[in-house]
Amino acid sequence: MITKIVGGILLVIAIAIGWSWRSYQTAITEPIVTHKTFIKIDKGDSISKIISKLQNQQIQVDATWFKVLAYQQDADKKLKVGEYELKANLTAPQILALFIQGKTRQYSITFPEGWTFKQIKQKISQHPDLKHTLDSMNDAEIMEKLKADKNHPEGLFFPDTYYFARNASDFSILKKSYQKMQRVLDEEWQHKAQDLAVQDKYQALILASIVEKETAAPQERPLIAGVFTQRLKIGMMLQTDPTVIYGMGDSYRGNITRQALHTPTPYNTYTIKGLPPTPIAMPAKEAIQAALHPTKTDKLYFVAHGHDGTHVFSATLKAHNDAVQQYLRNSK
């Protein structure tokens, strides 16, 4: 009789162990996410709270085994707050790994090359997933917080796409962009050509910003940089329209009048010699490279073809005037 009882108990235990093992294997190997969804882990969330959030998103998580997995990995002390994207077919261990590694959902913001700092700030202020802290700061205060050695921000931020977790501060994005520009500029300066017209990295950045705004044809950048380098070397005015436009500020309405060309501003290179005091936009890396590796040329002038963004380059004023007349005829 006792033997039968013991045997029955052992059978029940064996069945329970087998059932538990199959249940455990199912819990750790079967996908439990059927469609892409999002879950946010807040500071102070317990494992039980997270399980509830998962279940509220129709994720069929086994609470018991998820807790076992979590406690095995000491997950309650390792979870990272943030918003997570859960893709279809994820298993419970994969979900828990995301939470521990802090692989939060990434948002992005893009600063195109040639943009001004004003455009950057406007784009940042309109992004709904950033924490906005810059509205109460002026440009000089922003640069001071960045510990920059310049108080004018123009051109000092690198055009790129930046990724961030939801509610990252807008300042953190600017900091990434500023630091990347410093790295790129430092690296390119180390490999600069000899006999340049620019004296330091900041002047190179100013020239690069002008090159960036002068052409939509990437292959022309080194030659345009060469023209401006020649002009700087012989003391000739740069006479470049993008600097005039920048100096006009909000008064620019799509047209540069004769009066505007003769109205002095710190950026009007028709009335001042040399470079303007700051960059006029964000140059791409290729524009920086062009400014530091300008084409050696005798050309001093260029005018747009008027159809594909490329230019006709001339060494003399007469040849340039002929090219201008040809452009005017073609544009009629």
C-alpha positions as CSV (number, residue, x, y, z in Angstrom):
1,M,0.0,0.0,0.0
2,I,2.8,2.4,1.0
3,T,4.6,1.5,-2.1
4,K,1.6,2.4,-4.3
5,I,1.2,5.7,-2.4
6,V,4.9,6.6,-2.9
7,G,4.7,5.6,-6.5
8,G,1.7,7.8,-7.0
9,I,3.3,10.7,-5.4
10,L,6.4,10.3,-7.5
11,L,4.3,10.0,-10.6
12,V,2.5,13.3,-9.7
13,I,5.9,15.0,-9.1
14,A,7.2,13.7,-12.4
15,I,4.2,14.9,-14.2
16,A,4.4,18.3,-12.5
17,I,8.1,18.6,-13.3
18,G,7.5,17.6,-16.9
19,W,4.6,20.1,-17.2
20,S,6.7,22.9,-15.6
21,W,9.6,22.1,-17.9
22,R,7.4,22.3,-21.0
23,S,5.8,25.5,-19.7
24,Y,9.2,27.0,-19.1
25,Q,10.5,26.1,-22.5
26,T,7.4,27.5,-24.1
27,A,7.7,30.7,-22.1
28,I,11.3,31.3,-23.2
29,T,11.2,30.1,-26.8
30,E,7.8,31.0,-28.2
31,P,7.4,34.4,-29.7
32,I,4.9,36.5,-27.7
33,V,4.8,39.7,-29.7
34,T,2.4,39.4,-32.7
35,H,2.8,42.9,-34.1
36,K,5.0,45.9,-33.6
37,T,4.1,47.8,-30.5
38,F,5.6,50.3,-28.1
39,I,6.0,50.2,-24.3
40,K,7.4,52.8,-22.0
41,I,9.3,52.0,-18.8
42,D,9.1,54.7,-16.2
43,K,11.4,55.3,-13.3
44,G,10.4,53.1,-10.4
45,D,8.5,50.5,-12.5
46,S,8.6,47.1,-10.9
47,I,8.8,43.8,-12.8
48,S,5.1,43.3,-12.0
49,K,4.2,46.7,-13.4
50,I,6.1,46.0,-16.6
51,I,4.3,42.7,-17.0
52,S,1.0,44.6,-16.7
53,K,2.1,47.1,-19.3
54,L,3.0,44.2,-21.6
55,Q,-0.3,42.5,-21.1
56,N,-2.1,45.8,-21.7
57,Q,-0.5,45.8,-25.1
58,Q,-2.0,42.3,-25.8
59,I,1.4,40.7,-25.4
60,Q,0.8,37.2,-24.0
61,V,3.6,37.2,-21.4
62,D,3.6,34.4,-18.8
63,A,3.9,36.5,-15.6
64,T,5.4,33.7,-13.5
65,W,8.2,32.7,-15.9
66,F,8.9,36.3,-16.8
67,K,9.5,37.1,-13.1
68,V,11.8,34.0,-12.9
69,L,13.8,35.2,-15.9
70,A,14.0,38.7,-14.5
71,Y,15.2,37.6,-11.0
72,Q,17.7,35.2,-12.6
73,Q,19.3,38.2,-14.3
74,D,18.8,40.6,-11.4
75,A,16.8,42.7,-13.9
76,D,15.0,44.8,-11.4
77,K,18.3,46.6,-10.7
78,K,19.3,46.8,-14.4
79,L,16.2,48.0,-16.2
80,K,16.7,51.2,-18.2
81,V,13.8,53.7,-18.4
82,G,12.6,54.9,-21.8
83,E,10.3,54.0,-24.7
84,Y,10.9,50.7,-26.4
85,E,9.9,49.4,-29.8
86,L,8.9,45.7,-29.6
87,K,8.9,44.1,-33.0
88,A,6.9,41.1,-34.0
89,N,8.1,37.6,-33.1
90,L,10.2,38.7,-30.0
91,T,10.4,36.2,-27.2
92,A,10.2,37.0,-23.5
93,P,14.1,36.8,-23.0
94,Q,14.6,39.0,-26.0
95,I,12.2,41.6,-24.6
96,L,13.9,41.5,-21.2
97,A,17.3,41.9,-22.9
98,L,16.1,45.1,-24.6
99,F,15.0,46.5,-21.3
100,I,18.3,45.6,-19.6
101,Q,20.5,46.9,-22.5
102,G,18.5,50.1,-22.7
103,K,17.9,49.8,-26.5
104,T,15.2,52.4,-26.4
105,R,13.2,53.6,-29.4
106,Q,15.2,56.0,-31.5
107,Y,13.9,59.3,-33.0
108,S,15.9,61.4,-35.4
109,I,16.4,65.0,-36.6
110,T,18.2,66.1,-39.7
111,F,20.2,69.3,-40.4
112,P,20.8,69.6,-44.1
113,E,24.0,71.1,-45.4
114,G,23.8,74.8,-46.1
115,W,21.3,75.5,-43.4
116,T,21.7,78.5,-41.1
117,F,21.6,78.3,-37.3
118,K,18.3,80.0,-37.3
119,Q,16.9,77.2,-39.4
120,I,18.4,74.6,-37.1
121,K,16.8,76.2,-34.0
122,Q,13.4,76.4,-35.8
123,K,13.6,72.7,-36.7
124,I,14.6,71.7,-33.2
125,S,11.8,73.8,-31.6
126,Q,9.2,72.0,-33.8
127,H,10.3,68.5,-33.0
128,P,7.6,67.0,-30.7
129,D,9.9,64.3,-29.2
130,L,12.6,66.6,-27.8
131,K,12.6,68.2,-24.4
132,H,12.7,71.9,-25.2
133,T,15.2,74.0,-23.1
134,L,16.7,76.4,-25.6
135,D,13.7,78.8,-26.0
136,S,14.9,80.9,-23.0
137,M,18.5,81.1,-24.2
138,N,20.1,83.5,-26.7
139,D,22.8,82.4,-29.1
140,A,25.7,83.7,-26.9
141,E,24.3,81.8,-23.9
142,I,24.0,78.6,-26.0
143,M,27.6,78.9,-27.1
144,E,28.7,79.6,-23.5
145,K,26.9,76.4,-22.3
146,L,28.7,74.5,-25.1
147,K,32.0,75.9,-23.8
148,A,32.8,77.2,-27.3
149,D,35.4,79.8,-27.9
150,K,33.1,81.7,-30.2
151,N,29.9,83.5,-29.2
152,H,28.4,83.4,-32.7
153,P,27.0,80.0,-33.6
154,E,26.8,80.2,-37.3
155,G,28.5,77.4,-39.2
156,L,29.8,75.6,-36.0
157,F,27.3,72.7,-36.2
158,F,27.7,69.7,-38.5
159,P,25.0,68.9,-41.0
160,D,23.9,65.3,-40.4
161,T,21.1,63.1,-39.0
162,Y,21.1,62.7,-35.2
163,Y,19.4,60.0,-33.3
164,F,18.0,60.2,-29.7
165,A,15.6,58.7,-27.2
166,R,12.3,60.4,-26.6
167,N,12.5,63.4,-24.3
168,A,16.2,63.9,-24.9
169,S,17.1,67.6,-24.4
170,D,17.3,69.8,-27.5
171,F,20.6,71.0,-26.1
172,S,22.0,67.5,-26.3
173,I,21.4,67.4,-30.0
174,L,23.2,70.7,-30.5
175,K,26.1,69.5,-28.4
176,K,26.4,66.4,-30.6
177,S,26.3,68.5,-33.8
178,Y,28.8,71.0,-32.4
179,Q,31.3,68.3,-31.2
180,K,31.1,66.5,-34.6
181,M,31.9,69.7,-36.4
182,Q,34.9,70.2,-34.1
183,R,36.1,66.7,-34.8
184,V,35.7,67.0,-38.6
185,L,37.4,70.4,-38.7
186,D,40.3,69.3,-36.6
187,E,40.9,66.2,-38.7
188,E,40.6,68.0,-42.0
189,W,42.9,70.8,-40.8
190,Q,45.6,68.3,-40.0
191,H,45.7,67.2,-43.7
192,K,45.3,70.7,-45.3
193,A,47.2,71.7,-48.4
194,Q,50.0,74.2,-48.2
195,D,50.0,77.8,-49.3
196,L,46.4,78.5,-48.3
197,A,44.8,81.9,-48.0
198,V,43.1,81.1,-44.7
199,Q,45.1,81.4,-41.5
200,D,43.3,79.1,-39.1
201,K,40.5,76.6,-38.8
202,Y,37.8,79.2,-38.3
203,Q,38.7,81.0,-41.5
204,A,38.6,77.7,-43.3
205,L,35.1,77.2,-41.9
206,I,34.0,80.6,-43.1
207,L,35.4,79.9,-46.6
208,A,33.8,76.4,-46.6
209,S,30.4,77.9,-45.8
210,I,30.7,80.3,-48.8
211,V,31.7,77.4,-51.1
212,E,28.7,75.4,-49.8
213,K,26.2,78.2,-50.6
214,E,27.8,79.0,-54.0
215,T,27.3,75.8,-55.9
216,A,24.8,72.9,-56.1
217,A,27.4,70.9,-58.1
218,P,29.7,69.0,-55.7
219,Q,32.4,68.6,-58.3
220,E,32.8,72.3,-58.6
221,R,33.6,72.9,-54.9
222,P,37.4,72.7,-55.1
223,L,37.5,75.0,-58.2
224,I,35.2,77.6,-56.5
225,A,37.4,77.4,-53.4
226,G,40.3,78.0,-55.8
227,V,38.8,81.1,-57.2
228,F,38.1,82.6,-53.7
229,T,41.6,81.5,-52.6
230,Q,43.1,83.4,-55.6
231,R,41.0,86.5,-54.8
232,L,42.1,86.5,-51.1
233,K,45.7,86.1,-52.0
234,I,45.8,89.1,-54.4
235,G,43.6,91.3,-52.1
236,M,40.6,91.2,-54.5
237,M,37.1,91.4,-53.0
238,L,35.2,88.1,-52.9
239,Q,32.0,89.7,-54.3
240,T,29.9,86.6,-53.5
241,D,26.1,87.0,-53.4
242,P,25.5,84.5,-50.5
243,T,27.3,86.7,-48.1
244,V,25.3,89.7,-49.1
245,I,22.1,87.7,-48.6
246,Y,23.2,86.6,-45.2
247,G,24.0,90.2,-44.2
248,M,20.6,91.3,-45.4
249,G,18.9,89.0,-42.9
250,D,15.1,89.1,-42.8
251,S,15.0,91.9,-45.3
252,Y,16.0,89.5,-48.1
253,R,13.0,88.7,-50.3
254,G,14.6,86.6,-53.0
255,N,16.2,89.5,-54.9
256,I,19.5,91.3,-54.4
257,T,19.0,94.9,-55.5
258,R,21.8,97.2,-56.7
259,Q,21.2,99.2,-53.5
260,A,21.8,96.1,-51.4
261,L,25.1,95.4,-53.2
262,H,26.3,98.9,-52.3
263,T,25.0,98.9,-48.7
264,P,27.8,98.1,-46.3
265,T,27.3,95.3,-43.8
266,P,29.9,93.1,-42.1
267,Y,29.0,90.4,-44.6
268,N,28.8,92.4,-47.8
269,T,31.8,91.2,-49.7
270,Y,31.1,93.8,-52.4
271,T,32.1,96.5,-49.9
272,I,34.6,94.7,-47.7
273,K,37.9,92.9,-48.5
274,G,38.6,89.5,-47.2
275,L,36.3,87.0,-45.5
276,P,33.2,88.0,-43.6
277,P,33.5,87.8,-39.8
278,T,31.7,84.4,-39.4
279,P,30.5,81.5,-41.5
280,I,27.2,82.1,-43.3
281,A,25.8,78.5,-43.1
282,M,26.7,74.9,-42.2
283,P,29.2,73.5,-44.7
284,A,29.3,69.8,-45.5
285,K,32.5,67.9,-45.0
286,E,33.1,68.1,-48.8
287,A,33.0,71.9,-48.7
288,I,35.5,71.9,-45.8
289,Q,37.8,69.6,-47.8
290,A,37.4,71.9,-50.8
291,A,38.4,75.0,-48.7
292,L,41.4,73.2,-47.4
293,H,42.4,71.7,-50.8
294,P,41.4,74.4,-53.4
295,T,42.2,73.8,-57.0
296,K,45.2,75.7,-58.1
297,T,43.8,78.0,-60.8
298,D,44.2,81.4,-62.6
299,K,40.4,81.8,-62.7
300,L,39.0,84.8,-60.8
301,Y,35.4,84.8,-61.9
302,F,32.4,82.5,-62.4
303,V,28.8,82.8,-63.5
304,A,26.0,80.2,-63.5
305,H,25.0,78.4,-66.7
306,G,21.5,78.9,-65.6
307,H,20.2,75.4,-66.2
308,D,22.1,72.7,-64.2
309,G,23.7,74.7,-61.3
310,T,27.2,74.6,-62.8
311,H,29.3,77.6,-63.7
312,V,31.5,79.1,-66.4
313,F,34.9,80.1,-65.0
314,S,37.0,82.9,-66.4
315,A,40.5,84.3,-65.8
316,T,39.7,87.8,-67.1
317,L,37.0,90.3,-66.5
318,K,36.3,90.5,-70.3
319,A,35.8,86.8,-70.5
320,H,33.6,86.9,-67.5
321,N,31.5,89.7,-68.9
322,D,31.1,87.7,-72.1
323,A,29.9,84.7,-70.1
324,V,27.4,86.9,-68.2
325,Q,26.0,88.1,-71.5
326,Q,25.7,84.6,-72.7
327,Y,23.9,83.6,-69.5
328,L,21.5,86.5,-69.9
329,R,20.7,85.5,-73.5
330,N,20.1,81.9,-72.4
331,S,17.8,82.9,-69.6
332,K,15.4,84.9,-71.8
